Amino acid sequence: MAAAGASGMFGFAPYGWYGLPILGLALLFFVWRRFPTSALWLTFVYALFWFGVGVSWLYAALHDHGEVATLPSLLLIVVFSAFLALFPLSAAWLARRFSIQSPAGLAALWTMQEWLRSWMLTGFPWLVVGYSQIPASVLAGYAPVFGVFGVSFVLAWLAGILARPDARGVMAALLLCAIGAGLGRVDWVHPVAEPLSVSLLQGNIDQSIKWRPEALSDTLLTYERLVVASKSRLIILPETAIPLLYDDVPPLYLQTLADSAREHGADLLIGMPEQEPDGRYYNSVMSFGVAPTQIYRKYHLVPFGEYVPMRALFGQALAVLHAPMADFSRGTDKPAPLRIAGQQLGVDICYEDVFGDEIRRPLPRATMLVNVTDDAWFGHTAAPWQHVQMAQTRALETGRYLLRATNTGVTAIIDQRGRLQAVAPLFVCTSLNGEARAYRGETPFVRFGDTPILLLVFGLVLYEMAGRKNRSVNRSR
């Protein structure tokens, strides 16, 4: 079970062996059915290695950049993975408690625990199994309809069939795959206007020096050089590209960048923190150039990275993790698109793009999506690729191009079907130049969000539980 859980990571980017999570989950469901007395501890082992290997990139953030010693870093990863393993464990317990064995019932339990993990204690939807199918699998066709949890549900359903195959199950599996392939051919949205020229700037500023005063001059010069060299209509800089509060940035510097953009009718989006007169400060993206200045402020903050939950208990975490700015305030939970470069841009920052039901907030008004991030914390690990795969899923769910500007990678232009149209090399200072298309219309996911799949999942679980109760009553008679 440890090997089955550990191999799950290879189903996700950058590896893309998307059949592995189906096989691993099929083995887990087989254990739930055939070995109920051992199912709980075997599920815990499976999930511990699933998460332990899948989020092993946390070591780079803790040890290499957070300066946490080796042993405590490894211990923190084990403890975190053990906590995450409690969610699949709860599904195994319910399956055993209520004798749930049907493929659809097992799939509903699995999807339910993934959804719960995505929002409890601010949520950690990393390694939701549905992401492994984006964009290449036939199951990806379910994403614009039901979102990533719909993909997870169908994948788990197939795994349940594989755990106990029969003629009816094989037919159901073929039908599920055929429906996914058919949905993948549907054009839910339509392009509008001409392609927009874009430049996504990747400064490649080393995380270990990014916030140091002595590195500031080189950082500002790097982005000034990249902006001045760009001739695109829309120029996007990464999250906190300028590591200064807005009020502390030399006005002449911002004026130089804005003037350079205006010379060829362009607009800039720049990530930088800002502070309000009342003392609150925000992780923000600000626009400069032809259009009036507009601001997006990050809403979904990263625990311990951008704020400290339960400060009385965890207040010392800031000192341990060496977080440069970890007391941000939230922006609005109902952001309007930014009207720049002739488009309406739905902007999000870093970790926000892993929450599909939040990314749809500025839609369908937004004609494109923009994500700015800094994944330099994760070094040369799989994390940046896992993260961009989630961004690809957001593009597919919403039917919008997604422009992703990062500090060290993965900087990418993603089309409305979740495909990588252009990718900058990682850990290189560069400008990714290309074109993006604006789209109008609504996918079913944009209109209804996670509601349909959650109704289906919880309905199935309640149905299976009720069936167990009825069977018990009949036996007692």
C-alpha positions in Angstrom: 0.0 0.0 0.0 2.9 2.3 0.7 4.2 1.8 -2.9 0.7 2.4 -4.3 0.3 5.6 -2.4 3.8 6.9 -3.2 3.4 6.1 -6.9 0.4 8.5 -7.1 2.6 11.5 -7.4 3.7 10.3 -10.8 0.2 10.6 -12.1 0.5 14.4 -11.8 2.7 16.9 -13.6 5.5 16.9 -14.6 5.3 13.1 -15.1 1.8 12.7 -16.5 1.3 9.0 -16.0 -2.4 9.6 -15.4 -3.4 6.0 -15.3 -1.4 5.4 -12.1 -3.8 7.1 -9.7 -6.7 5.0 -11.1 -4.7 1.8 -10.5 -3.6 2.9 -7.0 -7.2 3.8 -6.0 -8.5 0.6 -7.4 -6.1 -1.3 -5.2 -7.3 0.7 -2.2 -10.9 0.0 -3.0 -10.1 -3.6 -3.3 -8.7 -3.6 0.2 -11.8 -1.8 1.5 -14.0 -4.6 0.1 -11.9 -7.7 0.7 -10.0 -6.9 4.0 -12.4 -4.7 6.0 -10.6 -5.5 9.3 -7.3 -4.1 7.9 -8.8 -1.4 5.7 -8.3 1.5 8.1 -4.6 1.1 8.8 -3.8 0.2 5.2 -5.7 3.3 4.1 -3.7 5.4 6.5 -0.4 3.9 5.1 -1.6 4.5 1.5 -2.6 8.1 2.2 0.5 8.9 4.3 2.8 7.9 1.4 0.4 9.6 -1.2 0.8 12.9 0.6 4.3 12.4 2.0 5.8 11.9 -1.5 3.3 14.2 -3.2 4.2 17.2 -1.0 7.8 16.4 -0.4 8.6 19.7 -2.0 7.7 21.3 1.3 11.2 20.4 2.3 12.6 23.0 0.0 10.4 25.6 1.4 11.1 24.7 5.0 14.8 23.8 4.9 16.2 25.6 1.9 14.3 28.9 2.3 12.8 28.8 5.8 16.1 27.7 7.3 14.4 25.0 9.3 16.9 22.2 10.3 16.7 18.9 8.4 15.1 16.7 11.0 12.4 19.2 12.0 11.6 19.8 8.4 11.2 16.1 7.7 9.1 15.8 10.9 6.8 18.6 9.9 6.2 17.0 6.5 5.4 13.7 8.2 3.0 15.3 10.7 1.3 17.3 7.9 1.0 14.2 5.7 -0.5 12.3 8.6 -3.0 15.0 9.2 -4.0 15.0 5.5 -4.3 11.2 5.6 -7.1 11.5 8.1 -9.4 12.6 5.2 -9.1 9.4 3.2 -9.2 7.5 6.5 -12.6 9.0 7.2 -13.9 7.7 3.8 -12.5 4.3 4.6 -14.3 4.3 8.0 -17.6 5.3 6.4 -17.3 2.6 3.8 -16.7 0.0 6.5 -19.3 1.4 8.9 -22.1 1.4 6.4 -20.9 -1.5 4.2 -20.6 0.8 1.1 -19.1 -1.3 -1.7 -20.7 -0.1 -5.0 -18.3 1.6 -7.4 -20.4 4.8 -7.4 -20.7 4.8 -3.6 -17.0 4.4 -3.1 -16.4 7.2 -5.6 -18.8 9.4 -3.8 -17.0 8.8 -0.5 -13.6 9.5 -2.1 -14.8 12.7 -3.7 -16.5 13.9 -0.5 -13.3 13.7 1.5 -11.4 15.5 -1.2 -13.9 18.3 -1.2 -13.8 18.5 2.6 -10.0 18.8 2.5 -10.3 21.6 0.0 -11.9 24.0 2.5 -11.5 22.8 6.1 -9.0 24.9 8.0 -8.8 27.3 5.0 -8.3 24.3 2.7 -5.5 22.3 1.0 -6.8 21.0 -2.3 -3.3 20.0 -3.5 -3.2 16.4 -5.0 -6.9 16.2 -5.6 -6.9 13.1 -7.8 -8.9 14.8 -10.7 -6.0 17.1 -11.5 -4.0 14.1 -12.7 -6.3 13.8 -15.7 -5.8 17.4 -17.0 -5.5 18.1 -19.9 -4.7 14.8 -21.8 -7.1 12.2 -20.4 -10.6 11.6 -21.8 -11.8 12.3 -18.3 -10.7 16.0 -18.7 -14.0 16.5 -20.6 -15.9 16.5 -17.3 -14.0 19.5 -16.0 -16.0 22.3 -17.8 -19.2 20.6 -16.6 -18.5 19.5 -13.0 -15.1 20.9 -12.2 -12.1 19.0 -10.9 -14.2 17.2 -8.2 -16.4 15.8 -11.0 -13.2 14.5 -12.7 -12.2 12.9 -9.3 -15.6 11.3 -9.0 -15.5 9.7 -12.4 -11.9 8.6 -11.9 -12.8 7.0 -8.6 -15.9 5.4 -10.1 -13.6 3.8 -12.7 -11.2 2.7 -10.0 -14.2 1.1 -8.1 -15.2 -0.8 -11.2 -11.6 -2.0 -11.7 -11.5 -3.2 -8.1 -14.3 -5.7 -8.8 -14.8 -5.9 -12.6 -17.8 -7.6 -14.2 -19.6 -7.2 -17.5 -21.9 -4.5 -16.3 -19.0 -2.6 -14.8 -16.9 -2.8 -17.9 -19.8 -1.4 -20.0 -20.3 1.4 -17.4 -16.5 2.2 -17.6 -16.6 2.4 -21.4 -19.7 4.6 -21.3 -18.1 7.0 -18.8 -15.0 7.3 -20.9 -17.0 7.8 -24.1 -19.1 10.6 -22.4 -15.9 12.3 -21.2 -14.4 12.1 -24.7 -17.6 13.6 -26.2 -17.8 16.4 -23.6 -14.2 17.2 -24.4 -15.3 18.1 -28.0 -18.0 20.5 -26.9 -17.2 24.2 -27.5 -18.8 25.8 -24.4 -17.5 29.3 -25.1 -16.6 31.4 -28.2 -13.7 33.7 -29.1 -14.2 37.4 -29.4 -12.0 40.1 -30.9 -8.5 39.6 -32.3 -5.7 37.9 -30.4 -4.0 40.0 -27.8 -0.2 40.3 -27.7 1.1 39.5 -24.2 4.5 39.5 -22.4 4.8 37.5 -19.2 7.9 38.6 -17.3 10.0 36.1 -15.3 12.6 37.9 -13.3 14.2 34.8 -11.7 15.0 36.6 -8.5 16.6 34.2 -6.0 14.2 33.7 -3.1 17.0 33.8 -0.6 17.9 37.4 -1.5 14.6 38.7 -2.9 13.6 40.7 0.3 17.1 41.9 1.2 17.7 45.6 0.8 21.0 45.1 -1.0 19.3 43.1 -3.8 16.5 45.7 -4.4 18.4 47.7 -7.0 19.2 44.7 -9.2 15.5 43.6 -8.9 14.2 46.9 -10.0 16.7 47.1 -12.9 15.8 43.6 -14.0 12.1 44.4 -14.4 12.7 47.8 -15.9 14.9 46.2 -18.6 12.2 43.5 -19.3 9.4 46.1 -19.4 11.2 48.5 -21.7 12.1 45.7 -24.1 8.5 44.5 -24.4 6.2 45.8 -27.1 3.1 43.7 -26.3 -0.3 45.2 -25.5 -0.4 43.5 -22.1 2.7 43.1 -19.9 2.4 41.1 -16.6 4.9 40.9 -13.8 4.8 38.2 -11.1 3.5 38.3 -7.5 5.5 40.8 -5.4 7.8 41.4 -8.3 8.6 44.7 -6.6 9.5 43.7 -3.0 8.5 47.1 -1.6 5.3 48.6 -0.3 3.7 50.7 -3.1 4.2 53.9 -1.1 8.0 53.1 -0.8 8.6 52.5 -4.5 10.4 55.5 -6.1 7.7 57.4 -8.0 10.0 58.0 -10.9 10.5 54.2 -11.3 6.8 53.5 -11.7 6.5 56.5 -14.0 9.3 55.1 -16.2 7.5 51.7 -16.4 4.1 53.3 -17.1 5.5 55.6 -19.8 7.3 52.8 -21.5 4.0 50.9 -21.7 2.0 54.0 -22.9 4.5 54.6 -25.8 3.0 51.6 -27.6 -0.5 51.7 -26.2 0.1 49.0 -23.6 -0.9 48.2 -20.0 1.1 46.7 -17.2 0.1 44.5 -14.3 2.6 44.7 -11.4 2.6 42.5 -8.3 3.6 44.5 -5.2 2.4 44.8 -1.6 0.5 47.9 -0.5 -0.4 49.5 2.8 -3.6 51.4 3.7 -3.5 54.5 6.0 -5.1 52.4 8.7 -2.1 50.1 8.8 -3.6 47.1 6.9 -1.6 45.9 4.0 -2.4 43.6 1.1 -0.8 41.3 -1.4 -1.8 43.2 -4.5 -1.7 43.5 -8.3 -1.8 47.1 -9.7 -2.3 48.2 -13.3 -0.3 51.1 -15.0 -0.3 52.3 -18.5 -3.1 53.4 -20.9 -6.0 52.4 -18.7 -6.7 54.0 -15.4 -4.9 52.5 -12.4 -6.8 49.5 -10.9 -6.1 47.2 -8.1 -6.7 43.5 -7.2 -6.1 42.5 -3.6 -5.6 38.9 -2.7 -8.5 37.3 -0.8 -7.5 33.7 -0.1 -4.3 34.0 2.0 -1.8 31.2 2.7 -1.7 30.2 6.3 1.7 31.0 7.9 2.9 32.4 4.7 0.6 35.4 4.5 -1.2 35.4 7.8 -1.0 33.5 11.1 -4.1 31.5 12.1 -4.8 31.3 15.8 -2.1 33.8 16.5 -2.0 33.2 20.3 -1.1 29.6 19.5 1.0 29.9 16.4 2.4 33.4 16.7 6.0 32.2 16.9 5.7 30.5 13.5 6.7 33.7 11.7 10.1 33.7 13.4 10.6 30.0 12.6 9.6 30.2 9.0 11.3 33.5 8.3 8.3 34.7 6.3 9.1 38.3 5.1 5.5 39.5 5.2 3.0 37.3 6.9 0.3 39.6 8.2 -1.7 40.5 5.1 -5.3 41.5 5.2 -7.9 40.0 2.9 -9.2 41.7 -0.2 -12.9 41.6 -1.2 -14.5 38.2 -1.8 -16.4 39.6 -4.8 -13.7 41.0 -7.1 -14.6 42.7 -10.3 -12.5 42.1 -13.5 -9.8 44.7 -14.2 -10.6 46.6 -17.4 -7.2 46.9 -19.1 -5.7 46.2 -22.6 -9.2 46.2 -24.1 -10.2 43.1 -21.9 -11.8 42.3 -18.6 -9.2 40.3 -16.7 -10.1 38.0 -13.8 -7.0 38.3 -11.7 -5.8 36.0 -8.9 -2.6 35.7 -6.9 -0.5 32.6 -6.3 -2.3 29.9 -4.2 -5.8 31.3 -5.2 -5.8 29.4 -8.4 -6.1 26.1 -6.6 -9.7 27.0 -5.6 -11.9 26.5 -8.6 -15.1 27.7 -7.1 -13.4 31.0 -6.2 -11.8 31.6 -9.6 -15.2 31.7 -11.2 -16.2 34.7 -9.1 -15.4 37.4 -11.8 -17.0 35.2 -14.5 -18.6 35.2 -17.0 -17.7 38.9 -17.3 -14.0 38.2 -17.4 -12.7 37.5 -20.9 -9.3 36.2 -19.7 -7.8 35.0 -16.5 -4.4 36.1 -15.0 -2.5 34.4 -12.3 0.7 35.9 -10.8 2.7 33.8 -8.4 6.1 33.1 -6.9 6.9 29.4 -6.6 10.6 30.0 -6.0 10.0 28.7 -2.5 9.8 25.2 -4.0 13.1 25.1 -5.8 13.8 22.4 -8.4 10.9 20.1 -7.3 7.6 18.9 -8.8 5.6 21.6 -7.0 5.7 24.3 -9.7 4.5 21.8 -12.3 1.8 20.5 -10.0 0.7 24.1 -9.5 0.6 24.9 -13.2 -1.5 21.8 -13.8 -4.1 23.2 -11.4 -4.0 26.5 -13.3 -4.6 24.5 -16.5 -7.6 23.0 -14.8 -9.0 26.5 -14.0 -8.6 27.4 -17.7 -10.4 24.3 -18.8 -13.2 24.6 -16.2 -13.9 28.3 -17.1 -13.2 28.2 -20.9 -10.8 31.1 -20.6 -7.2 31.7 -21.6 -5.1 31.9 -18.4 -1.9 34.0 -18.4 0.5 32.9 -15.7 3.5 35.2 -14.8 5.9 33.8 -12.2 9.2 34.7 -10.6 11.0 31.5 -11.5 8.4 29.3 -13.3 6.2 27.8 -14.5 5.4 31.0 -16.6 2.9 30.0 -19.2 0.2 30.9 -21.7 -2.7 28.4 -21.2 -5.5 28.2 -23.7 -9.2 27.7 -23.0 -8.9 23.9 -23.1 -6.2 23.8 -20.5 -3.3 23.2 -22.9 0.1 24.9 -22.5 0.5 27.1 -25.6 3.8 28.6 -24.5 6.1 27.9 -21.5 9.2 29.8 -20.4 12.2 27.8 -19.2 12.4 27.5 -15.4 14.9 29.5 -13.4 15.8 31.8 -16.3 15.3 35.6 -16.5 13.2 36.0 -19.6 10.1 37.4 -21.2 7.5 34.9 -22.5 5.9 36.6 -25.5 2.9 35.3 -27.3 -0.8 35.8 -28.0 -4.0 35.1 -26.1 -7.6 35.0 -27.2 -10.5 36.6 -25.3 -13.6 34.3 -24.8 -17.2 34.9 -23.9 -19.8 32.5 -22.7 -20.3 30.2 -19.7 -19.3 26.6 -19.1 -21.7 24.7 -16.9 -19.1 24.9 -14.1 -18.9 28.7 -14.4 -22.7 28.9 -14.0 -23.2 26.3 -11.2 -19.8 25.8 -9.7 -19.3 22.7 -7.5 -23.0 22.5 -6.5 -24.1 19.8 -9.0 -21.3 17.4 -8.2 -21.7 18.0 -4.4 -25.4 17.3 -4.6 -24.7 14.1 -6.5 -21.9 13.0 -4.1 -23.7 13.7 -0.9 -26.9 12.2 -2.3 -25.2 9.0 -3.2 -23.5 8.7 0.2 -26.9 9.3 2.0 -28.5 6.7 -0.4 -25.9 4.1 0.4 -26.2 4.8 4.2 -30.0 4.5 4.0 -29.6 1.2 2.0 -27.4 -0.2 4.8 -30.0 0.7 7.4 -32.8 -0.9 5.4 -30.7 -4.1 4.9 -30.1 -4.2 8.7 -33.8 -3.8 9.4 -34.7 -6.6 6.9 -32.2 -9.0 8.4 -33.6 -8.3 11.9 -37.0 -9.4 10.7 
